[in-house]
Amino acid sequence: MSELTCKKCKGKQKTKSEFVRGKQRYICKRCGPSYVEGDARGKIPLSLRFQGLKLYISGFSLNRIAYLLNVSPPAVLRWVSAT
């Protein structure tokens, strides 16, 4: 098994915190945020985000964009709000 590192500061100093959905949660001693071992959530590709923004500029609703791109409406809202 590989050594776990903090996703924010890449530090290896951690302490066990609790179990979440059957997985151990850790807290980084350097910067403070918690993270879970084996977090398999992926990021949405940048090309898909740009496609969503183009659709938004074209006049599509957030829900329609989410449906077309198979992502959640809050994800689309975050993309639009970040621009």
C-alpha positions as CSV (number, residue, x, y, z in Angstrom):
1,M,0.0,0.0,0.0
2,S,1.3,3.4,-0.9
3,E,1.9,6.1,1.7
4,L,-1.1,8.5,2.2
5,T,-0.5,12.1,1.7
6,C,-2.6,15.2,2.3
7,K,-4.4,16.4,-0.9
8,K,-3.9,20.0,0.0
9,C,-0.2,20.3,1.3
10,K,1.1,16.8,0.2
11,G,2.3,16.3,3.8
12,K,2.7,12.8,5.3
13,Q,2.0,13.7,8.9
14,K,-1.5,12.6,9.8
15,T,-3.6,11.3,12.6
16,K,-6.6,8.9,12.5
17,S,-9.9,10.6,13.0
18,E,-13.0,8.4,12.4
19,F,-14.6,6.0,10.0
20,V,-16.8,7.3,7.2
21,R,-18.8,4.9,5.1
22,G,-16.5,2.1,6.2
23,K,-13.2,3.9,5.4
24,Q,-10.7,5.5,7.7
25,R,-10.7,9.3,7.8
26,Y,-7.4,11.1,8.6
27,I,-6.6,14.7,9.6
28,C,-3.4,16.4,8.3
29,K,-1.2,17.7,11.2
30,R,0.3,20.4,9.0
31,C,-2.6,22.2,7.4
32,G,-5.7,20.7,9.2
33,P,-8.2,19.4,6.6
34,S,-9.4,15.8,6.7
35,Y,-9.3,13.3,4.0
36,V,-10.3,9.6,3.4
37,E,-8.0,6.8,2.3
38,G,-8.9,5.5,-1.2
39,D,-11.0,8.5,-2.2
40,A,-12.0,7.4,-5.8
41,R,-13.9,10.5,-6.8
42,G,-12.7,11.8,-10.0
43,K,-12.5,15.3,-11.4
44,I,-14.6,16.3,-14.4
45,P,-12.4,16.8,-17.4
46,L,-11.6,20.4,-18.4
47,S,-13.0,19.8,-21.9
48,L,-16.4,18.8,-20.5
49,R,-16.4,22.0,-18.3
50,F,-15.7,24.2,-21.3
51,Q,-18.5,22.4,-23.2
52,G,-20.9,23.1,-20.3
53,L,-19.9,26.8,-20.3
54,K,-20.4,27.1,-24.0
55,L,-23.9,25.6,-23.6
56,Y,-24.6,28.1,-20.7
57,I,-23.6,31.1,-22.9
58,S,-25.8,29.7,-25.7
59,G,-28.8,30.0,-23.3
60,F,-29.3,26.4,-22.0
61,S,-30.5,26.1,-18.4
62,L,-28.3,24.6,-15.7
63,N,-30.5,21.5,-15.4
64,R,-30.5,20.9,-19.2
65,I,-26.7,21.2,-19.3
66,A,-26.3,18.8,-16.4
67,Y,-28.6,16.3,-18.2
68,L,-26.8,16.6,-21.5
69,L,-23.3,16.2,-20.0
70,N,-24.4,13.6,-17.4
71,V,-23.2,15.6,-14.4
72,S,-25.0,17.1,-11.4
73,P,-26.7,20.5,-11.6
74,P,-24.6,21.9,-8.6
75,A,-21.4,21.0,-10.6
76,V,-22.6,23.1,-13.5
77,L,-23.5,25.9,-11.1
78,R,-19.9,25.8,-9.7
79,W,-18.4,26.1,-13.2
80,V,-20.6,29.1,-14.0
81,S,-20.0,30.8,-10.7
82,A,-16.2,30.4,-11.0
83,T,-16.1,32.4,-14.3
